[in-house]
Amino acid sequence: MSRHDLPDAHWTLIAHLFPTKKGRPGRPWNDHRRTLNGIIWILRTGAPWRDLPTEYGPWQSVYDRFNRWCSDGMWDRIHSSLLRLLDDAGAIDYDLWFIDGSCVRASRSAAGAAMQSDPTEPAHHALGRSRGGFGTKLHLVTDSHGIPITVTISPGQRHESRWIEQTMNAIRIPNRRGPARRRPHRLGADKAYSLRWIRSWLRSKKIHAVIPTRKDQPTLTTFDRAAYRTRNVIERCIGWLKEARRVATRHEKLARNYLGMIKLAILHRTLRVLSAGSVPDVS
């Protein structure tokens, strides 16, 4: 067993979300857990798919399964299920969330993707050239405990402030007692988000901004400095996600596949949070 493989406690929380072959013609599928462990091995090591150890099965089969799960929303379904467990356990803080962006350099292998007919795949494949080089920018939202809530990606040259609406609108935390929860009471961000239209948009959503002003802007008397000092939780979370080498450097040609790698790293972290505390039974 590799040190990157999912332990039994983690697999138990998500095993029921994977499809079964019952009643379907054709050969049986490769074991989902073994395939997922192979994808996680690629995620953590950053190795090429062809270097996948044979204990996880043929590399092409593992890659095809990863590609399919990125296309059909499997990672989002798993993440929604884990967020629901965290919400039921009262582990998610809805008072204060944070948003931040981070640049990721793309390797040579990420370039050269053909035009896609899939409407979910952007024409630019979330790749662009900025002062930091050719790459992608990830936009992450966490709660005050550092639990990842959602993530989106954009071309590297796009300013993070331009992606705040798309990122915040992607949030949906399932709730057993009513509609999905989508908004915090307060949102913290750095000075890059200190724009008039962002503060106006947050007010329209009844979200209080915890964003410092720039030197060329009038100082806010209502700015909560104590809350802003805890913003390091999202920076630490991004740093943890980038410990996965397939996140720290983009190798995937398609935006949906690179986003799938980021979401898988988020699932890995969320499973650790769940296994560290008391959560309700998934059955």
ZIRADA-V265472 format. One record per helix or strand of 2 or more residues. SS is the DSSP state (alpha for helix, beta for strand). FROM is the first residue (numbers start at 1). TO is the last residue. Records with the same first field share a line. If there is no record, write none. Layout:
SS=FROM-TO + FROM-TO
This chain:
alpha=8-17 + 32-45 + 49-51 + 54-56 + 59-71 + 74-88 + 108-110 + 160-169 + 191-193 + 196-204 + 225-241 + 245-248 + 255-276
beta=96-106 + 128-130 + 133-143 + 148-155 + 173-175 + 178-181 + 186-189 + 208-211 + 249-250
